[in-house]
């Protein structure tokens, strides 16, 4: 099974397009998932580093708890 790469971006359209273009330009594996966080990335930083100890945070669970779209979580 090939490794998957999660790419987390802020915006829903422009950031996803930009990341797809960069991956194509640099020939990075096509086995990746680009997920739009749909909020300011500093919110995620605050949740991980200012409000908690990052060693104790499960990033996937944190992202799922913030997701409003049930199809993404």
N, CA, C and O atoms as CSV, one atom per row, in Angstrom:
chain,resi,resn,atom,element,x,y,z
A,1,UNK,N,N,0.844,-1.175,0.000
A,1,UNK,CA,C,0.000,0.000,0.000
A,1,UNK,C,C,0.894,1.245,0.000
A,1,UNK,O,O,1.808,1.359,0.817
A,2,UNK,N,N,0.628,2.157,-0.905
A,2,UNK,CA,C,1.420,3.380,-0.994
A,2,UNK,C,C,1.042,4.332,0.134
A,2,UNK,O,O,-0.106,4.385,0.573
A,3,UNK,N,N,2.028,5.071,0.581
A,3,UNK,CA,C,1.777,6.073,1.617
A,3,UNK,C,C,0.931,7.200,1.032
A,3,UNK,O,O,1.065,7.548,-0.141
A,4,UNK,N,N,0.073,7.755,1.855
A,4,UNK,CA,C,-0.744,8.881,1.426
A,4,UNK,C,C,-0.232,10.143,2.107
A,4,UNK,O,O,0.285,10.100,3.223
A,5,UNK,N,N,-0.383,11.252,1.422
A,5,UNK,CA,C,0.047,12.539,1.953
A,5,UNK,C,C,-1.192,13.399,2.164
A,5,UNK,O,O,-1.965,13.605,1.229
A,6,UNK,N,N,-1.391,13.900,3.371
A,6,UNK,CA,C,-2.461,14.834,3.644
A,6,UNK,C,C,-1.892,16.236,3.532
A,6,UNK,O,O,-0.906,16.574,4.187
A,7,UNK,N,N,-2.518,17.043,2.700
A,7,UNK,CA,C,-2.102,18.434,2.544
A,7,UNK,C,C,-3.246,19.287,3.051
A,7,UNK,O,O,-4.345,19.262,2.496
A,8,UNK,N,N,-2.988,20.036,4.097
A,8,UNK,CA,C,-4.008,20.844,4.731
A,8,UNK,C,C,-3.849,22.285,4.269
A,8,UNK,O,O,-2.787,22.883,4.436
A,9,UNK,N,N,-4.911,22.842,3.686
A,9,UNK,CA,C,-4.880,24.231,3.219
A,9,UNK,C,C,-6.035,24.991,3.855
A,9,UNK,O,O,-6.992,24.391,4.345
A,10,UNK,N,N,-5.937,26.321,3.843
A,10,UNK,CA,C,-6.985,27.146,4.438
A,10,UNK,C,C,-8.204,27.260,3.533
A,10,UNK,O,O,-9.325,26.980,3.956
A,11,UNK,N,N,-7.985,27.669,2.298
A,11,UNK,CA,C,-9.081,28.012,1.403
A,11,UNK,C,C,-9.642,26.826,0.640
A,11,UNK,O,O,-8.976,25.807,0.458
A,12,UNK,N,N,-10.887,26.982,0.197
A,12,UNK,CA,C,-11.601,25.881,-0.438
A,12,UNK,C,C,-11.268,25.726,-1.921
A,12,UNK,O,O,-11.270,24.605,-2.429
A,13,UNK,N,N,-10.981,26.826,-2.630
A,13,UNK,CA,C,-10.762,26.737,-4.067
A,13,UNK,C,C,-9.337,27.099,-4.468
A,13,UNK,O,O,-8.609,26.264,-5.005
A,14,UNK,N,N,-8.944,28.325,-4.212
A,14,UNK,CA,C,-7.653,28.814,-4.683
A,14,UNK,C,C,-6.490,28.023,-4.105
A,14,UNK,O,O,-5.566,27.653,-4.830
A,15,UNK,N,N,-6.531,27.761,-2.798
A,15,UNK,CA,C,-5.427,27.024,-2.172
A,15,UNK,C,C,-5.315,25.604,-2.709
A,15,UNK,O,O,-4.208,25.094,-2.886
A,16,UNK,N,N,-6.439,24.966,-2.968
A,16,UNK,CA,C,-6.439,23.605,-3.516
A,16,UNK,C,C,-5.845,23.621,-4.925
A,16,UNK,O,O,-5.036,22.760,-5.270
A,17,UNK,N,N,-6.246,24.598,-5.736
A,17,UNK,CA,C,-5.694,24.719,-7.092
A,17,UNK,C,C,-4.183,24.934,-7.044
A,17,UNK,O,O,-3.430,24.308,-7.790
A,18,UNK,N,N,-3.756,25.822,-6.160
A,18,UNK,CA,C,-2.328,26.119,-6.035
A,18,UNK,C,C,-1.540,24.876,-5.640
A,18,UNK,O,O,-0.495,24.593,-6.227
A,19,UNK,N,N,-2.027,24.139,-4.658
A,19,UNK,CA,C,-1.313,22.939,-4.213
A,19,UNK,C,C,-1.271,21.879,-5.307
A,19,UNK,O,O,-0.243,21.230,-5.497
A,20,UNK,N,N,-2.373,21.696,-6.030
A,20,UNK,CA,C,-2.371,20.744,-7.140
A,20,UNK,C,C,-1.339,21.137,-8.189
A,20,UNK,O,O,-0.634,20.283,-8.727
A,21,UNK,N,N,-1.254,22.430,-8.478
A,21,UNK,CA,C,-0.277,22.915,-9.457
A,21,UNK,C,C,1.156,22.675,-8.962
A,21,UNK,O,O,2.005,22.204,-9.720
A,22,UNK,N,N,1.417,22.995,-7.714
A,22,UNK,CA,C,2.764,22.784,-7.166
A,22,UNK,C,C,3.148,21.306,-7.179
A,22,UNK,O,O,4.284,20.967,-7.512
A,23,UNK,N,N,2.225,20.435,-6.825
A,23,UNK,CA,C,2.507,19.002,-6.839
A,23,UNK,C,C,2.820,18.527,-8.255
A,23,UNK,O,O,3.709,17.700,-8.459
A,24,UNK,N,N,2.090,19.052,-9.220
A,24,UNK,CA,C,2.322,18.688,-10.613
A,24,UNK,C,C,3.677,19.213,-11.100
A,24,UNK,O,O,4.427,18.482,-11.746
A,25,UNK,N,N,3.989,20.462,-10.797
A,25,UNK,CA,C,5.249,21.078,-11.228
A,25,UNK,C,C,6.453,20.311,-10.674
A,25,UNK,O,O,7.431,20.089,-11.388
A,26,UNK,N,N,6.382,19.911,-9.412
A,26,UNK,CA,C,7.509,19.239,-8.771
A,26,UNK,C,C,7.458,17.724,-8.918
A,26,UNK,O,O,8.323,17.029,-8.386
A,27,UNK,N,N,6.467,17.198,-9.627
A,27,UNK,CA,C,6.396,15.757,-9.876
A,27,UNK,C,C,6.197,14.926,-8.633
A,27,UNK,O,O,6.680,13.797,-8.550
A,28,UNK,N,N,5.496,15.472,-7.674
A,28,UNK,CA,C,5.240,14.747,-6.431
A,28,UNK,C,C,4.131,13.729,-6.682
A,28,UNK,O,O,3.208,13.975,-7.459
A,29,UNK,N,N,4.233,12.607,-6.026
A,29,UNK,CA,C,3.283,11.504,-6.182
A,29,UNK,C,C,1.846,11.989,-6.225
A,29,UNK,O,O,1.477,12.956,-5.559
A,30,UNK,N,N,1.057,11.308,-7.009
A,30,UNK,CA,C,-0.355,11.665,-7.112
A,30,UNK,C,C,-1.190,11.028,-6.007
A,30,UNK,O,O,-2.412,11.175,-5.992
A,31,UNK,N,N,-0.555,10.334,-5.102
A,31,UNK,CA,C,-1.258,9.694,-4.006
A,31,UNK,C,C,-1.332,10.659,-2.819
A,31,UNK,O,O,-0.682,10.461,-1.793
A,32,UNK,N,N,-2.133,11.694,-2.986
A,32,UNK,CA,C,-2.265,12.695,-1.941
A,32,UNK,C,C,-3.720,13.124,-1.828
A,32,UNK,O,O,-4.516,12.933,-2.748
A,33,UNK,N,N,-4.048,13.703,-0.690
A,33,UNK,CA,C,-5.383,14.230,-0.455
A,33,UNK,C,C,-5.212,15.672,0.004
A,33,UNK,O,O,-4.493,15.945,0.965
A,34,UNK,N,N,-5.868,16.582,-0.683
A,34,UNK,CA,C,-5.828,17.985,-0.278
A,34,UNK,C,C,-7.144,18.291,0.413
A,34,UNK,O,O,-8.218,18.125,-0.167
A,35,UNK,N,N,-7.052,18.736,1.653
A,35,UNK,CA,C,-8.240,19.011,2.452
A,35,UNK,C,C,-8.249,20.484,2.821
A,35,UNK,O,O,-7.268,21.015,3.342
A,36,UNK,N,N,-9.357,21.129,2.547
A,36,UNK,CA,C,-9.509,22.532,2.912
A,36,UNK,C,C,-9.975,22.626,4.358
A,36,UNK,O,O,-10.991,22.038,4.728
A,37,UNK,N,N,-9.239,23.359,5.164
A,37,UNK,CA,C,-9.574,23.531,6.576
A,37,UNK,C,C,-10.685,24.566,6.744
A,37,UNK,O,O,-11.378,24.580,7.762
A,38,UNK,N,N,-10.851,25.427,5.747
A,38,UNK,CA,C,-11.911,26.451,5.722
A,38,UNK,C,C,-11.921,27.375,6.922
A,38,UNK,O,O,-12.983,27.827,7.349
A,39,UNK,N,N,-10.785,27.653,7.454
A,39,UNK,CA,C,-10.650,28.658,8.501
A,39,UNK,C,C,-9.191,29.086,8.539
A,39,UNK,O,O,-8.348,28.511,7.850
A,40,UNK,N,N,-8.908,30.064,9.319
A,40,UNK,CA,C,-7.550,30.565,9.440
A,40,UNK,C,C,-6.655,29.496,10.056
A,40,UNK,O,O,-6.989,28.919,11.091
A,41,UNK,N,N,-5.532,29.238,9.424
A,41,UNK,CA,C,-4.633,28.170,9.883
A,41,UNK,C,C,-4.091,28.456,11.294
A,41,UNK,O,O,-3.672,27.538,11.999
A,42,UNK,N,N,-4.101,29.731,11.699
A,42,UNK,CA,C,-3.640,30.085,13.043
A,42,UNK,C,C,-4.595,29.560,14.114
A,42,UNK,O,O,-4.201,29.388,15.268
A,43,UNK,N,N,-5.849,29.307,13.738
A,43,UNK,CA,C,-6.796,28.681,14.660
A,43,UNK,C,C,-6.314,27.278,15.013
A,43,UNK,O,O,-6.362,26.867,16.172
A,44,UNK,N,N,-5.845,26.544,13.996
A,44,UNK,CA,C,-5.295,25.211,14.224
A,44,UNK,C,C,-4.025,25.291,15.069
A,44,UNK,O,O,-3.837,24.498,15.991
A,45,UNK,N,N,-3.161,26.245,14.752
A,45,UNK,CA,C,-1.930,26.443,15.524
A,45,UNK,C,C,-2.263,26.702,16.993
A,45,UNK,O,O,-1.650,26.118,17.887
A,46,UNK,N,N,-3.233,27.576,17.235
A,46,UNK,CA,C,-3.621,27.904,18.606
A,46,UNK,C,C,-4.122,26.658,19.331
A,46,UNK,O,O,-3.748,26.412,20.478
A,47,UNK,N,N,-4.962,25.875,18.666
A,47,UNK,CA,C,-5.500,24.664,19.289
A,47,UNK,C,C,-4.409,23.658,19.605
A,47,UNK,O,O,-4.499,22.928,20.592
A,48,UNK,N,N,-3.387,23.615,18.776
A,48,UNK,CA,C,-2.326,22.619,18.979
A,48,UNK,C,C,-1.241,23.080,19.935
A,48,UNK,O,O,-0.769,22.298,20.761
A,49,UNK,N,N,-0.834,24.352,19.834
A,49,UNK,CA,C,0.369,24.786,20.548
A,49,UNK,C,C,0.118,25.764,21.690
A,49,UNK,O,O,0.866,25.764,22.668
A,50,UNK,N,N,-0.901,26.583,21.591
A,50,UNK,CA,C,-1.130,27.561,22.656
A,50,UNK,C,C,-2.078,27.031,23.717
A,50,UNK,O,O,-1.904,27.305,24.905
A,51,UNK,N,N,-3.082,26.272,23.293
A,51,UNK,CA,C,-4.078,25.769,24.236
A,51,UNK,C,C,-3.750,24.383,24.779
A,51,UNK,O,O,-4.347,23.944,25.762
A,52,UNK,N,N,-2.799,23.687,24.143
A,52,UNK,CA,C,-2.507,22.299,24.519
A,52,UNK,C,C,-1.024,21.992,24.341
A,52,UNK,O,O,-0.259,22.792,23.803
A,53,UNK,N,N,-0.654,20.823,24.803
A,53,UNK,CA,C,0.678,20.297,24.548
A,53,UNK,C,C,0.596,19.501,23.244
A,53,UNK,O,O,-0.143,18.518,23.179
A,54,UNK,N,N,1.344,19.905,22.193
A,54,UNK,CA,C,1.231,19.216,20.903
A,54,UNK,C,C,1.552,17.726,20.967
A,54,UNK,O,O,1.119,16.968,20.099
A,55,UNK,N,N,2.292,17.299,21.963
A,55,UNK,CA,C,2.611,15.872,22.117
A,55,UNK,C,C,1.366,15.059,22.472
A,55,UNK,O,O,1.323,13.849,22.250
A,56,UNK,N,N,0.356,15.733,23.025
A,56,UNK,CA,C,-0.837,15.013,23.467
A,56,UNK,C,C,-1.997,15.141,22.477
A,56,UNK,O,O,-3.067,14.577,22.706
A,57,UNK,N,N,-1.801,15.865,21.400
A,57,UNK,CA,C,-2.872,16.119,20.437
A,57,UNK,C,C,-2.838,15.082,19.311
A,57,UNK,O,O,-1.787,14.803,18.733
A,58,UNK,N,N,-3.992,14.530,19.020
A,58,UNK,CA,C,-4.166,13.668,17.855
A,58,UNK,C,C,-4.682,14.583,16.742
A,58,UNK,O,O,-5.850,14.972,16.751
A,59,UNK,N,N,-3.819,14.924,15.791
A,59,UNK,CA,C,-4.155,15.889,14.758
A,59,UNK,C,C,-5.409,15.488,13.986
A,59,UNK,O,O,-6.268,16.330,13.729
A,60,UNK,N,N,-5.521,14.240,13.620
A,60,UNK,CA,C,-6.681,13.784,12.867
A,60,UNK,C,C,-7.975,13.985,13.660
A,60,UNK,O,O,-8.976,14.443,13.110
A,61,UNK,N,N,-7.955,13.649,14.928
A,61,UNK,CA,C,-9.143,13.826,15.760
A,61,UNK,C,C,-9.472,15.308,15.958
A,61,UNK,O,O,-10.643,15.686,15.983
A,62,UNK,N,N,-8.445,16.143,16.097
A,62,UNK,CA,C,-8.662,17.582,16.229
A,62,UNK,C,C,-9.325,18.134,14.970
A,62,UNK,O,O,-10.276,18.912,15.058
A,63,UNK,N,N,-8.829,17.736,13.803
A,63,UNK,CA,C,-9.405,18.199,12.545
A,63,UNK,C,C,-10.847,17.718,12.396
A,63,UNK,O,O,-11.716,18.473,11.961
A,64,UNK,N,N,-11.095,16.464,12.759
A,64,UNK,CA,C,-12.460,15.930,12.669
A,64,UNK,C,C,-13.415,16.671,13.598
A,64,UNK,O,O,-14.574,16.888,13.247
A,65,UNK,N,N,-12.944,17.058,14.766
A,65,UNK,CA,C,-13.822,17.753,15.720
A,65,UNK,C,C,-14.205,19.153,15.237
A,65,UNK,O,O,-15.238,19.689,15.638
A,66,UNK,N,N,-13.375,19.743,14.378
A,66,UNK,CA,C,-13.643,21.087,13.859
A,66,UNK,C,C,-14.432,21.060,12.554
A,66,UNK,O,O,-14.946,22.093,12.124
A,67,UNK,N,N,-14.535,19.901,11.923
A,67,UNK,CA,C,-15.161,19.796,10.591
A,67,UNK,C,C,-16.674,19.915,10.686
A,67,UNK,O,O,-17.318,19.226,11.477
A,68,UNK,N,N,-17.235,20.806,9.862
A,68,UNK,CA,C,-18.683,21.009,9.836
A,68,UNK,C,C,-19.352,20.178,8.751
A,68,UNK,O,O,-20.556,19.932,8.811
A,69,UNK,N,N,-18.583,19.746,7.764
A,69,UNK,CA,C,-19.130,18.943,6.664
A,69,UNK,C,C,-19.038,17.469,7.028
A,69,UNK,O,O,-17.934,16.927,7.090
A,70,UNK,N,N,-20.170,16.801,7.272
A,70,UNK,CA,C,-20.131,15.392,7.712
A,70,UNK,C,C,-19.489,14.447,6.698
A,70,UNK,O,O,-19.019,13.376,7.082
A,71,UNK,N,N,-19.456,14.811,5.423
A,71,UNK,CA,C,-18.828,13.954,4.411
A,71,UNK,C,C,-17.309,13.955,4.538
A,71,UNK,O,O,-16.656,12.997,4.122
A,72,UNK,N,N,-16.739,15.014,5.106
A,72,UNK,CA,C,-15.284,15.090,5.264
A,72,UNK,C,C,-14.806,14.439,6.549
A,72,UNK,O,O,-13.644,14.042,6.634
A,73,UNK,N,N,-15.662,14.316,7.545
A,73,UNK,CA,C,-15.216,13.769,8.831
A,73,UNK,C,C,-15.531,12.337,8.990
A,73,UNK,O,O,-15.213,11.746,10.023
